[in-house]
Amino acid sequence: MPDVYKAESYKEEMKESKIWWKEVIDTVLEKVGETPRQAMLGAYCVRPDTRFVAQQEDEEIVLLLRAHPITNIPWMLLAILMLILPSLVLGGGLFTAVPGKFMFIGKLAWYLMTLVFVLEKILYWYYSVFIVTNERLVDIDFYNLMYRMITYANLNHIEEPASVTGGFIRSLFQYGDVWVTTASEKPTVEALKVPYPDKVVDIISRLAEELEKRREQGK
């Protein structure tokens, strides 16, 4: 019987915690002028309906960030050049003496390599994310299908976060870097080339303040 009582008590505490945090998050987003939305082709998501690895039961995602889509243009231009390069080279008559079968195999290998290059870049952009929750910061760096690195930093361990923007392109498209100094093993957590860095810093700071208030109240 005591075990049942403890279980029910725990459920009530979790429910109250979720309600409390939902109100806090709503207030914080309202103060910075945000509402649940997705912008910049999914690079800036406010309260997305998704989950991540090792997400806790009472943890809610406030922001999910990726690098601004404009940062993909350099590799996209390179991919286009790789696609048209065989035609340019063959048009110059450099390989007229090469048998047709070898030419076909060479072109096929080149286009497959281009496809792998494009897929790798898309996956890196999509799965390399910076997540802000009501409890911590989560930095997920995707390198390939076999390897990724995940860094966590609790909000109550962070110091004053800062944003860095500079240059005409960054100012025009409203993206920059967010640097958060922490008291954990990894001294700095970073979100590079993300949209609206000033707003991200503001949200992180307000959530950290609310978490500190909650801990002082013993909740």
ABEGO torsion letter per residue (X at the ends): XAAAAAAAAAAAAAAAAAAAAAAAAAAAAAAAGBBBBBBGGGABBBGBBBBBBGBBAABBBABBBBBBAAAAAAAAAAAAAAAAAAAAAAAAGAAAABBAAAAAAAAAAAAAAAAAAAAAAAAAAAABBBBBBAABBBBBBBABAABBBBBBBBAAABBBBBBBBBEAAAAAAGBBBBBBBBABABABBBBBGBBGAAAAAAAAAAAAAAAAAAAAAGX
